[in-house]
Amino acid sequence: MSDAKKEPDEFDEEELIRSEFDSIVSSLSLDESSPTTYLDELDRFDHDGFVQPNPPRQTLKGFIHSAKSAINRWLKRGYHEDDRAAL
C-alpha cells in the first residue's frame, strides 16, 4: 500500500507544509553576536531584594507555650473535617 502512487491532492498538501516550514525557518535569525545570554541575565537578577527572615531562637518553655496556644486556637475554630488536620 505504501508503494502506491500519491494522489495529486496529497502531494500538494505535503508541498504546502514543506514550503510553510521553509518560510518559517528562513525567517529565523541564528545570529549569536549578542554580548549576553539568557543565563547571564538570570545571574544578574536581583531577586527583588528579598532578605530571608531569621526569627530568634525559642526556649523550650516558649515552644511548649506557643504549641499549646496554636492547638487551643485550632480547637476553638469549630468545624474541622475539611482541613485534613489530625491530632
C-alpha positions in Angstrom: 0.0 0.0 0.0 2.8 2.4 0.8 4.2 1.8 -2.7 1.1 3.2 -4.3 1.4 6.5 -6.2 0.4 9.6 -4.3 -2.8 11.3 -5.1 -2.3 14.8 -6.6 -4.1 16.3 -3.5 -1.7 14.6 -1.1 1.3 15.8 -2.9 0.0 19.4 -2.9 -0.6 19.2 0.8 2.9 17.9 1.6 4.4 20.5 -0.7 2.4 23.3 1.1 3.6 22.0 4.5 7.2 22.0 3.3 7.0 25.5 1.9 5.4 26.8 5.1 8.2 25.2 7.1 10.9 26.6 4.9 9.5 30.1 5.1 9.4 29.9 8.9 12.9 28.5 9.1 14.3 31.1 6.7 13.0 33.9 8.8 14.8 32.7 12.0 17.9 34.6 12.9 20.8 32.4 14.2 23.0 35.4 14.9 24.8 34.7 18.2 26.6 38.0 18.3 24.7 39.2 21.4 27.1 40.1 24.2 24.9 38.3 26.9 22.8 35.2 27.0 19.6 34.5 28.9 21.6 32.7 31.6 23.8 35.7 32.0 20.7 37.8 32.6 19.4 35.3 35.2 22.7 35.6 37.1 22.4 39.3 37.3 18.8 39.1 38.6 18.5 40.9 41.9 15.9 38.6 43.4 13.8 41.7 44.3 16.0 42.4 47.3 14.5 39.6 49.3 16.1 39.1 52.7 15.3 35.7 54.3 13.7 36.2 57.8 15.8 35.0 60.7 13.5 34.6 63.7 15.1 34.4 67.2 15.6 31.0 68.9 12.8 29.9 71.2 13.2 28.4 74.6 11.7 25.0 75.4 9.1 26.7 77.7 8.3 29.2 74.9 7.9 26.5 72.3 5.5 24.5 74.5 3.5 27.6 75.2 3.2 28.6 71.5 2.3 25.0 70.6 -0.4 24.9 73.3 -1.7 28.3 72.1 -1.9 27.1 68.5 -3.7 23.9 69.4 -6.2 25.8 71.5 -6.9 28.3 68.6 -7.4 25.3 66.3 -9.9 23.6 68.7 -11.9 26.8 69.1 -12.4 27.2 65.4 -15.3 24.7 65.2 -15.8 22.5 62.1 -12.6 20.7 61.2 -13.4 18.0 58.7 -12.3 19.9 55.6 -8.8 20.9 56.8 -7.4 17.4 56.8 -5.5 18.0 60.1 -5.4 15.4 62.8 -4.4 15.5 66.4 
